[in-house]
Amino acid sequence: MDSFIKGSSIVAAIPTLLYVGMAQNRNRLQALSLSSNPDVVDYLSIPYETIVVGILISYGVTNIVMNRYKDDEDRVPVSKIILCGASLGLFLSTVGRFGLDLPTKMFKLPPSRAFTVHPIAMVMYVAIMFYVNKILNL
């Protein structure tokens, strides 16, 4: 339970929450300035509040999984951090792409290029998991 609480803390998830919050702010401001535009529904249909809760829960679960693989010196091996980070990135990008259509709504990608979020998310979340592992084990 301690691993879940640490992993789902705001400190652990701050990189993800920052870019989601910045996208939310940008999209909401655009929606207000373009109120006569029919695409306003796209801007306002993203459930940012649910995304934040989902991100925190997924970070907590990932931290539990990572901490199960600690070695004798009470550190998580690099290979496990890479595996957990890539898995988390692929999971969140898959949910975001197929469940919420975030690449086209949040990042303004054309539907033909929406697949590019998957490899980028995997690399980004590996880096974030190194940050999370370092911060939570201080």
C-alpha positions in Angstrom: 0.0 0.0 0.0 2.9 2.3 0.8 4.2 1.9 -2.8 0.8 2.8 -4.3 0.5 5.9 -2.2 4.0 7.1 -3.1 3.5 6.2 -6.7 0.2 8.0 -7.0 1.4 11.1 -5.3 1.4 14.4 -7.1 5.2 14.6 -6.8 5.5 11.4 -8.8 3.0 12.2 -11.5 3.9 15.9 -11.9 5.5 15.7 -15.4 2.4 14.1 -16.8 0.0 16.4 -14.9 2.0 19.4 -16.2 1.5 18.6 -19.9 -2.1 17.5 -19.4 -2.8 20.7 -17.5 -1.1 22.9 -20.2 -3.1 21.2 -22.9 -6.3 21.7 -20.9 -5.6 25.3 -20.4 -4.7 25.9 -24.1 -7.7 24.0 -25.4 -10.2 25.7 -23.0 -8.9 29.1 -23.9 -9.2 28.3 -27.6 -12.7 27.0 -27.0 -13.7 30.3 -25.3 -12.2 32.5 -28.1 -13.7 30.3 -30.8 -17.2 29.9 -29.4 -18.8 30.3 -32.8 -16.7 27.4 -34.1 -18.4 23.9 -34.2 -15.1 22.3 -33.1 -15.7 23.7 -29.6 -17.3 20.4 -28.8 -13.9 18.7 -29.4 -12.1 21.0 -27.0 -14.7 20.6 -24.3 -15.3 16.9 -24.7 -11.9 15.9 -23.2 -12.5 14.6 -19.6 -9.4 16.1 -18.1 -10.6 15.5 -14.5 -10.9 11.8 -15.2 -7.6 11.7 -17.0 -5.8 13.1 -13.9 -7.4 10.4 -11.6 -6.5 7.7 -14.2 -2.9 8.9 -14.4 -2.5 8.9 -10.6 -4.0 5.4 -10.3 -1.8 4.0 -13.1 1.3 5.6 -11.5 0.5 3.9 -8.2 0.0 0.5 -9.8 3.2 0.9 -11.8 5.1 1.8 -8.7 3.8 -1.3 -6.9 5.0 -3.5 -9.8 8.4 -1.7 -9.9 9.0 -2.1 -6.2 8.3 -5.9 -6.4 11.5 -6.3 -8.3 13.9 -4.5 -5.9 17.3 -6.2 -5.6 19.4 -6.9 -2.5 20.5 -3.3 -2.2 16.8 -2.1 -2.2 17.0 -0.6 -5.7 14.9 -1.3 -8.7 17.0 -2.7 -11.6 17.3 -0.5 -14.7 15.7 -3.2 -16.9 12.6 -3.3 -14.7 12.3 0.5 -14.8 12.5 0.5 -18.6 10.0 -2.3 -18.9 7.5 -0.7 -16.4 7.9 2.8 -18.0 7.5 1.5 -21.6 4.4 -0.5 -20.5 2.9 2.4 -18.7 3.5 4.7 -21.7 2.0 2.2 -24.1 -1.0 1.7 -21.8 -1.7 5.4 -21.4 -1.2 6.2 -25.0 -3.4 3.3 -26.1 -6.2 4.5 -23.8 -5.7 8.1 -24.9 -5.7 7.2 -28.6 -8.4 4.6 -28.9 -10.6 5.5 -25.8 -10.5 9.3 -25.7 -9.0 10.3 -29.1 -6.5 12.5 -27.4 -3.9 12.8 -30.2 -6.4 14.6 -32.4 -8.1 16.6 -29.7 -5.3 17.4 -27.3 -2.2 17.5 -29.6 -4.0 18.5 -32.9 -2.5 15.6 -34.8 -4.3 14.5 -38.0 -5.9 11.0 -37.6 -3.4 9.6 -40.1 -0.5 10.5 -37.7 -2.2 9.6 -34.4 -0.1 6.4 -34.2 3.0 8.5 -33.5 2.0 9.0 -29.8 2.8 5.4 -29.0 6.6 5.3 -29.4 6.9 8.8 -28.1 4.9 7.9 -25.0 7.0 4.8 -24.4 10.2 6.7 -24.4 8.8 9.6 -22.4 7.4 7.3 -19.7 10.7 5.4 -19.4 12.3 8.8 -18.6 9.5 9.7 -16.2 9.8 6.3 -14.4 13.5 7.0 -13.8 12.5 10.3 -12.3 9.8 8.7 -10.2 12.2 6.0 -9.0 14.8 8.5 -8.0 12.3 10.9 -6.3 10.5 8.2 -4.4 13.7 6.5 -3.1 15.4 9.6 -1.7 
